[in-house]
């Protein structure tokens, strides 16, 4: 018996990295999973991998910055899942730069995904989450919600907003028995790591070493380690009395 048997889960940004690991972890614990991503190839790959491993998953192509697409995605997810008990908001947009480097369009682009997109997903899933009895929303924030990295103004700001969105939703949705929490990953070894290094224009090997040494544990985290934290918060069995909280999974980076 899995911790999430007979539950339906929607995971955004499920195509690769942390989102892929979350979708697979949730599926391995018994939930049916709707894998949401704007990238058709990677999203299909995640769903296919879950199905080949004996789980149940479907890929639904969606740009969560578009409210109409989110509305259709929730409807299609419900058709496959039968119920929506768990929503994991993981999709994210990365925009680097100091305040003078960022255009109005870039600000709108990142907020439409990282903040408004999360809110829209909750809004559209809400009627179904209210029916669950074991409903949970898990938002992927970041250590950038807590500490401000240099020349990362749009991303830092958007992830700070995710923490307050999480707390606000926890307050408003508690009366329906819906728990809302966040996970704040630190430096995790994914393709986003290399995008960050490319933007910095620094030596890859040297920068990876710096990332590793930034944590007390002297390494980068793995996507699967974030997925375990998400599973904990998604599981009514494990975290039924936790809401409005954020779990920092950073190897001690914020204390170093």
Order of alpha helices (4+ residues) and beta strands (2+ residues): beta-alpha-beta-alpha-beta-alpha-beta-alpha-alpha-beta-alpha-beta-alpha-alpha-alpha-alpha-beta
